[in-house]
Amino acid sequence: MAPQNYYLREGCHLCRDPSKNPSFSEIHRSGNREPILSIKYEDVLEFAKKVTEEFQVKVDYPPVKFMPEKAREKINEIIESRR
């Protein structure tokens, strides 16, 4: 009987190197890597813009800066109110 290659979870390692574009590889039992997909930020941005136009999505609000310290304050308020 031929060996089965259905290790969908076993041996899956998701590792992100922030200095590189994300990529997906199939790694065979022999250790050989076979690239499946490579994603570039520019490609994702271009796709998102095209889809936005196609679906006529309008973004008419100003960009918002996320402030982690404010978020932490709010979370702490919620925690305190539940005690």
TIVO-2410 file (N, C-alpha, C; in nm, 3 decimals):
# residues 83
REC num residu      c1      c2      c3 atome chaine
REC   1      M   0.085  -0.117   0.000     N      A
REC   1      M   0.000   0.000   0.000    CA      A
REC   1      M   0.090   0.124   0.000     C      A
REC   2      A   0.055   0.221  -0.080     N      A
REC   2      A   0.133   0.345  -0.090    CA      A
REC   2      A   0.114   0.428   0.037     C      A
REC   3      P   0.221   0.500   0.079     N      A
REC   3      P   0.207   0.584   0.199    CA      A
REC   3      P   0.109   0.698   0.176     C      A
REC   4      Q   0.033   0.730   0.279     N      A
REC   4      Q  -0.064   0.838   0.270    CA      A
REC   4      Q   0.002   0.971   0.309     C      A
REC   5      N  -0.041   1.079   0.247     N      A
REC   5      N   0.014   1.211   0.274    CA      A
REC   5      N  -0.093   1.304   0.328     C      A
REC   6      Y  -0.164   1.262   0.431     N      A
REC   6      Y  -0.275   1.342   0.482    CA      A
REC   6      Y  -0.246   1.396   0.621     C      A
REC   7      Y  -0.128   1.448   0.642     N      A
REC   7      Y  -0.092   1.506   0.771    CA      A
REC   7      Y  -0.134   1.652   0.770     C      A
REC   8      L  -0.263   1.678   0.789     N      A
REC   8      L  -0.312   1.814   0.777    CA      A
REC   8      L  -0.269   1.902   0.894     C      A
REC   9      R  -0.247   1.847   1.011     N      A
REC   9      R  -0.206   1.924   1.126    CA      A
REC   9      R  -0.066   1.885   1.173     C      A
REC  10      E  -0.035   1.761   1.166     N      A
REC  10      E   0.092   1.714   1.217    CA      A
REC  10      E   0.207   1.776   1.138     C      A
REC  11      G   0.296   1.839   1.207     N      A
REC  11      G   0.413   1.895   1.141    CA      A
REC  11      G   0.390   2.032   1.078     C      A
REC  12      C   0.271   2.090   1.098     N      A
REC  12      C   0.246   2.224   1.044    CA      A
REC  12      C   0.307   2.326   1.140     C      A
REC  13      H   0.394   2.408   1.088     N      A
REC  13      H   0.456   2.512   1.169    CA      A
REC  13      H   0.433   2.645   1.100     C      A
REC  14      L   0.360   2.733   1.167     N      A
REC  14      L   0.334   2.864   1.112    CA      A
REC  14      L   0.432   2.961   1.176     C      A
REC  15      C   0.524   3.009   1.097     N      A
REC  15      C   0.627   3.099   1.146    CA      A
REC  15      C   0.628   3.224   1.059     C      A
REC  16      R   0.627   3.340   1.122     N      A
REC  16      R   0.623   3.466   1.047    CA      A
REC  16      R   0.756   3.538   1.066     C      A
REC  17      D   0.821   3.569   0.956     N      A
REC  17      D   0.942   3.650   0.957    CA      A
REC  17      D   0.901   3.788   0.907     C      A
REC  18      P   0.895   3.889   0.996     N      A
REC  18      P   0.846   4.021   0.954    CA      A
REC  18      P   0.930   4.088   0.845     C      A
REC  19      S   1.050   4.040   0.822     N      A
REC  19      S   1.133   4.101   0.719    CA      A
REC  19      S   1.106   4.044   0.580     C      A
REC  20      K   1.018   3.942   0.572     N      A
REC  20      K   0.989   3.878   0.444    CA      A
REC  20      K   0.839   3.879   0.417     C      A
REC  21      N   0.802   3.871   0.288     N      A
REC  21      N   0.662   3.857   0.251    CA      A
REC  21      N   0.613   3.720   0.294     C      A
REC  22      P   0.485   3.709   0.335     N      A
REC  22      P   0.433   3.577   0.372    CA      A
REC  22      P   0.438   3.481   0.254     C      A
REC  23      S   0.465   3.356   0.281     N      A
REC  23      S   0.464   3.254   0.177    CA      A
REC  23      S   0.412   3.125   0.238     C      A
REC  24      F   0.360   3.040   0.153     N      A
REC  24      F   0.307   2.913   0.197    CA      A
REC  24      F   0.377   2.803   0.118     C      A
REC  25      S   0.425   2.702   0.190     N      A
REC  25      S   0.496   2.592   0.126    CA      A
REC  25      S   0.440   2.460   0.174     C      A
REC  26      E   0.439   2.366   0.084     N      A
REC  26      E   0.408   2.229   0.121    CA      A
REC  26      E   0.542   2.163   0.149     C      A
REC  27      I   0.554   2.104   0.267     N      A
REC  27      I   0.680   2.039   0.303    CA      A
REC  27      I   0.655   1.889   0.306     C      A
REC  28      H   0.723   1.820   0.219     N      A
REC  28      H   0.705   1.676   0.206    CA      A
REC  28      H   0.779   1.602   0.316     C      A
REC  29      R   0.745   1.477   0.335     N      A
REC  29      R   0.812   1.397   0.438    CA      A
REC  29      R   0.963   1.393   0.418     C      A
REC  30      S   1.005   1.408   0.295     N      A
REC  30      S   1.149   1.406   0.266    CA      A
REC  30      S   1.217   1.535   0.309     C      A
REC  31      G   1.137   1.638   0.343     N      A
REC  31      G   1.193   1.767   0.381    CA      A
REC  31      G   1.196   1.866   0.266     C      A
REC  32      N   1.167   1.818   0.145     N      A
REC  32      N   1.164   1.908   0.029    CA      A
REC  32      N   1.047   2.004   0.041     C      A
REC  33      R   1.074   2.132   0.011     N      A
REC  33      R   0.971   2.235   0.016    CA      A
REC  33      R   0.921   2.264  -0.125     C      A
REC  34      E   0.791   2.276  -0.137     N      A
REC  34      E   0.728   2.310  -0.264    CA      A
REC  34      E   0.644   2.436  -0.243     C      A
REC  35      P   0.689   2.550  -0.299     N      A
REC  35      P   0.613   2.674  -0.279    CA      A
REC  35      P   0.471   2.660  -0.333     C      A
REC  36      I   0.376   2.710  -0.254     N      A
REC  36      I   0.236   2.706  -0.294    CA      A
REC  36      I   0.189   2.845  -0.331     C      A
REC  37      L   0.224   2.942  -0.247     N      A
REC  37      L   0.171   3.076  -0.264    CA      A
REC  37      L   0.265   3.176  -0.199     C      A
REC  38      S   0.283   3.289  -0.262     N      A
REC  38      S   0.360   3.398  -0.205    CA      A
REC  38      S   0.274   3.524  -0.214     C      A
REC  39      I   0.267   3.599  -0.106     N      A
REC  39      I   0.181   3.716  -0.101    CA      A
REC  39      I   0.265   3.841  -0.079     C      A
REC  40      K   0.245   3.941  -0.163     N      A
REC  40      K   0.315   4.069  -0.147    CA      A
REC  40      K   0.214   4.174  -0.101     C      A
REC  41      Y   0.256   4.261  -0.014     N      A
REC  41      Y   0.169   4.367   0.038    CA      A
REC  41      Y   0.108   4.447  -0.075     C      A
REC  42      E   0.188   4.482  -0.173     N      A
REC  42      E   0.141   4.563  -0.286    CA      A
REC  42      E   0.028   4.493  -0.361     C      A
REC  43      D   0.040   4.361  -0.378     N      A
REC  43      D  -0.064   4.285  -0.448    CA      A
REC  43      D  -0.195   4.284  -0.368     C      A
REC  44      V  -0.183   4.269  -0.238     N      A
REC  44      V  -0.301   4.268  -0.153    CA      A
REC  44      V  -0.369   4.404  -0.158     C      A
REC  45      L  -0.291   4.511  -0.151     N      A
REC  45      L  -0.346   4.646  -0.155    CA      A
REC  45      L  -0.416   4.673  -0.288     C      A
REC  46      E  -0.352   4.633  -0.398     N      A
REC  46      E  -0.413   4.651  -0.531    CA      A
REC  46      E  -0.545   4.575  -0.541     C      A
REC  47      F  -0.547   4.451  -0.492     N      A
REC  47      F  -0.669   4.370  -0.493    CA      A
REC  47      F  -0.779   4.438  -0.412     C      A
REC  48      A  -0.743   4.486  -0.292     N      A
REC  48      A  -0.842   4.551  -0.205    CA      A
REC  48      A  -0.901   4.675  -0.271     C      A
REC  49      K  -0.818   4.753  -0.339     N      A
REC  49      K  -0.867   4.873  -0.407    CA      A
REC  49      K  -0.963   4.837  -0.521     C      A
REC  50      K  -0.929   4.733  -0.597     N      A
REC  50      K  -1.017   4.691  -0.707    CA      A
REC  50      K  -1.151   4.642  -0.655     C      A
REC  51      V  -1.149   4.564  -0.548     N      A
REC  51      V  -1.272   4.512  -0.491    CA      A
REC  51      V  -1.356   4.626  -0.435     C      A
REC  52      T  -1.290   4.722  -0.372     N      A
REC  52      T  -1.362   4.838  -0.318    CA      A
REC  52      T  -1.434   4.912  -0.428     C      A
REC  53      E  -1.368   4.931  -0.542     N      A
REC  53      E  -1.431   4.997  -0.655    CA      A
REC  53      E  -1.546   4.913  -0.711     C      A
REC  54      E  -1.520   4.785  -0.727     N      A
REC  54      E  -1.622   4.696  -0.785    CA      A
REC  54      E  -1.750   4.693  -0.702     C      A
REC  55      F  -1.735   4.691  -0.570     N      A
REC  55      F  -1.852   4.685  -0.483    CA      A
REC  55      F  -1.897   4.823  -0.438     C      A
REC  56      Q  -1.836   4.926  -0.492     N      A
REC  56      Q  -1.870   5.064  -0.465    CA      A
REC  56      Q  -1.870   5.095  -0.315     C      A
REC  57      V  -1.765   5.051  -0.249     N      A
REC  57      V  -1.748   5.078  -0.107    CA      A
REC  57      V  -1.688   5.217  -0.094     C      A
REC  58      K  -1.752   5.300  -0.012     N      A
REC  58      K  -1.702   5.435   0.008    CA      A
REC  58      K  -1.647   5.449   0.149     C      A
REC  59      V  -1.525   5.494   0.158     N      A
REC  59      V  -1.464   5.519   0.287    CA      A
REC  59      V  -1.455   5.670   0.302     C      A
REC  60      D  -1.551   5.726   0.376     N      A
REC  60      D  -1.555   5.871   0.387    CA      A
REC  60      D  -1.531   5.919   0.531     C      A
REC  61      Y  -1.462   5.839   0.607     N      A
REC  61      Y  -1.428   5.880   0.743    CA      A
REC  61      Y  -1.277   5.894   0.752     C      A
REC  62      P  -1.230   5.982   0.841     N      A
REC  62      P  -1.085   6.003   0.850    CA      A
REC  62      P  -1.017   5.882   0.914     C      A
REC  63      P  -0.892   5.861   0.882     N      A
REC  63      P  -0.818   5.751   0.945    CA      A
REC  63      P  -0.808   5.775   1.096     C      A
REC  64      V  -0.808   5.669   1.171     N      A
REC  64      V  -0.803   5.678   1.316    CA      A
REC  64      V  -0.674   5.615   1.365     C      A
REC  65      K  -0.607   5.684   1.455     N      A
REC  65      K  -0.484   5.631   1.514    CA      A
REC  65      K  -0.521   5.547   1.636     C      A
REC  66      F  -0.480   5.421   1.636     N      A
REC  66      F  -0.506   5.334   1.750    CA      A
REC  66      F  -0.412   5.373   1.863     C      A
REC  67      M  -0.470   5.394   1.981     N      A
REC  67      M  -0.390   5.432   2.097    CA      A
REC  67      M  -0.400   5.321   2.201     C      A
REC  68      P  -0.299   5.235   2.208     N      A
REC  68      P  -0.306   5.119   2.298    CA      A
REC  68      P  -0.326   5.159   2.444     C      A
REC  69      E  -0.270   5.272   2.486     N      A
REC  69      E  -0.286   5.313   2.626    CA      A
REC  69      E  -0.433   5.345   2.659     C      A
REC  70      K  -0.504   5.406   2.564     N      A
REC  70      K  -0.646   5.434   2.584    CA      A
REC  70      K  -0.726   5.304   2.589     C      A
REC  71      A  -0.691   5.211   2.501     N      A
REC  71      A  -0.759   5.082   2.500    CA      A
REC  71      A  -0.738   5.010   2.632     C      A
REC  72      R  -0.615   5.012   2.683     N      A
REC  72      R  -0.584   4.947   2.811    CA      A
REC  72      R  -0.664   5.012   2.924     C      A
REC  73      E  -0.675   5.146   2.924     N      A
REC  73      E  -0.753   5.216   3.025    CA      A
REC  73      E  -0.898   5.169   3.023     C      A
REC  74      K  -0.955   5.161   2.904     N      A
REC  74      K  -1.095   5.120   2.890    CA      A
REC  74      K  -1.113   4.976   2.937     C      A
REC  75      I  -1.022   4.889   2.899     N      A
REC  75      I  -1.030   4.748   2.942    CA      A
REC  75      I  -1.024   4.740   3.094     C      A
REC  76      N  -0.934   4.817   3.154     N      A
REC  76      N  -0.922   4.817   3.301    CA      A
REC  76      N  -1.050   4.868   3.366     C      A
REC  77      E  -1.114   4.970   3.306     N      A
REC  77      E  -1.241   5.022   3.358    CA      A
REC  77      E  -1.347   4.911   3.356     C      A
REC  78      I  -1.353   4.838   3.247     N      A
REC  78      I  -1.452   4.731   3.234    CA      A
REC  78      I  -1.425   4.622   3.339     C      A
REC  79      I  -1.299   4.587   3.355     N      A
REC  79      I  -1.263   4.483   3.454    CA      A
REC  79      I  -1.304   4.528   3.594     C      A
REC  80      E  -1.273   4.653   3.626     N      A
REC  80      E  -1.306   4.706   3.758    CA      A
REC  80      E  -1.457   4.708   3.781     C      A
REC  81      S  -1.533   4.743   3.679     N      A
REC  81      S  -1.679   4.750   3.696    CA      A
REC  81      S  -1.742   4.614   3.716     C      A
REC  82      R  -1.674   4.508   3.680     N      A
REC  82      R  -1.728   4.372   3.696    CA      A
REC  82      R  -1.689   4.309   3.828     C      A
REC  83      R  -1.606   4.376   3.905     N      A
REC  83      R  -1.564   4.318   4.035    CA      A
REC  83      R  -1.665   4.344   4.142     C      A
***
